[in-house]
Amino acid sequence: MTKLPQRLAAGGVVLGAPLLIRIFKAESELEVWMKKDASYIRIATYPICYWSGTVGPKLREGDRQTPEGLYTITPRQLHHSGRWRRSLDIGYPNAFDRAHRRTGSAILVHGGCDSTGCFAMTDPVNAELYDLVAAALEAGARHVPVHVFPFRMTDAKLGAAPAGPWTTFWSDLKQAYDTFERTHLPPHVSVCAHRYHVRAATGADDVPGPVALCPEDRSVIASADGTDAATEESMSAEAAAAAKAPPPPCSMTRASCRKWVALRDRRAASRTIAVHGNQRSRVR
């Protein structure tokens, strides 16, 4: 395989450019798209070495199911320790999952080619993915979107899927698939009435923020988490502040720099972690 810097140069993109990740479970493929000029181009399609479960979303802690949905990676979701060092926490459960009272934690993209709920890559592929995401966040990206689909959501494939409990959910996910296919720009995502809603970006400078919540969904999440609405808004503000943290004064390719960033972000998000400590179990 050609080295990453050479492949980026061939595509006309630079390490640190904003990027978007798309995962297709049935095809066992992970795509990386990077910003070039006024849109995003695909720079790699990696095989997923192993994922556990079946098509369909993750529902609860310990079901060993890989999730489906629209996720984001912020700087504090770069893992630097534990069994899977240099791995990426995709952010499950997100606002949509929590509105549906789904549980679980520590869903990673990692190396090792073995999984009990994560997306496992080969070690060389995982190293490339980590470097790409870390460089984008270091360069100032608020977050890296990660769109996880059951399969490539063409009209034909969705139409061929048997009707079942995930039909409406998959149709909503298809909004994100179709919007990105049409614009090659990350879309805006919100959760209203327990469903995903997607709005296309108006241009390359229209950068989407974290998933937005309608009031009724915020109330459900607050009830499930044992917090009030004001606390939920405070947590969202802290998460946004962490995502907007200034680039570190060092290179994220260095272990010492990654440890410094992890400590800084843990301090900045300490109240959020305290509130959601019950979701940090390692059982997926």
Secondary structure, DSSP 8 states (H G I E B T S, - for coil): ---HHHHHHHHT--TT--EEEEEETTTTEEEEEEEETTEEEEEEEEE--EE-S-SS---STTS-----EEEEE-GGGEE-SSSS-SEEE---S-HHHHHTT------EEESSS--SSSEE--HHHHHHHHHHHHHHHHTT-S-EEEEEESS---HHHHHHS--STTHHHHHHHHHHHHHHHHH-S--EEEEETTEEEEE--SSTT----S-EE-HHHHHHHHHHHT--HHHHHHHHHHHHHHHT----SS-TTSHHHHHHHHHHHHHHTHHHHHHTGGG--S--
